Amino acid sequence: MSHCTTTVVLERISDSDLRADSRAEWLAGEYRAGEYPTAHVHYDLTGGAFVVVAPQGGASE
């Protein structure tokens, strides 16, 4: 998560779910339509999960 300095983790989806990537992208889209217009997905290598994050405060970058 190097390009996001101060983030809010909105969702964490284990990669054991076969549809984790598409679910995370869908959730990011839902957050973008609401309070977090810059929400996006990162992959947490150490935690083995897709993570939907947004800059703290929901403001655009």
Phi and psi in degrees as a GROMACS rama.xvg file:
@    title "Ramachandran Plot"
@    xaxis  label "Phi"
@    yaxis  label "Psi"
@TYPE xy
-68.0966  -34.0095  SER-2
-83.4596  -4.1572  HIS-3
-107.981  109.711  CYS-4
-76.8435  -53.1952  THR-5
-123.502  106.294  THR-6
-119.088  162.325  THR-7
-112.894  127.364  VAL-8
-83.7096  117.834  VAL-9
-92.6419  -38.2764  LEU-10
-149.371  150.018  GLU-11
-133.47  124.089  ARG-12
-124.637  118.568  ILE-13
-59.4616  140.783  SER-14
-76.1261  1.85033  ASP-15
-71.9717  -19.0421  SER-16
-77.2021  120.352  ASP-17
-62.0156  -21.7028  LEU-18
-108.825  22.9324  ARG-19
-58.4495  -43.42  ALA-20
-63.0334  -49.5509  ASP-21
-68.6157  -34.9219  SER-22
-64.5295  -42.4673  ARG-23
-64.1349  -42.0465  ALA-24
-64.0314  -39.9405  GLU-25
-63.6885  -45.8427  TRP-26
-62.4065  -39.9722  LEU-27
-60.4923  -40.3144  ALA-28
-62.6968  -39.0385  GLY-29
-64.3201  -42.623  GLU-30
-66.4705  -38.1803  TYR-31
-62.645  -32.9944  ARG-32
-74.7385  -11.7605  ALA-33
-115.477  -122.082  GLY-34
-77.0481  -17.1199  GLU-35
-123.502  80.1909  TYR-36
-65.0537  -12.8351  PRO-37
-112.223  19.329  THR-38
-61.2456  142.313  ALA-39
-155.534  173.782  HIS-40
-107.657  136.454  VAL-41
-119.746  160.586  HIS-42
-111.995  125.173  TYR-43
-90.7594  102.452  ASP-44
-62.7555  -43.1455  LEU-45
-71.8754  -32.4577  THR-46
-94.5368  -9.06218  GLY-47
60.2158  49.9855  GLY-48
-149.852  151.495  ALA-49
-87.4217  133.776  PHE-50
-124.53  125.113  VAL-51
-90.6811  121.12  VAL-52
-128.008  163.517  VAL-53
-150.909  152.856  ALA-54
-57.9953  143.944  PRO-55
-57.4601  134.239  GLN-56
94.7394  -12.4539  GLY-57
78.406  0.0278912  GLY-58
-75.6046  152.806  ALA-59
-72.4336  152.077  SER-60
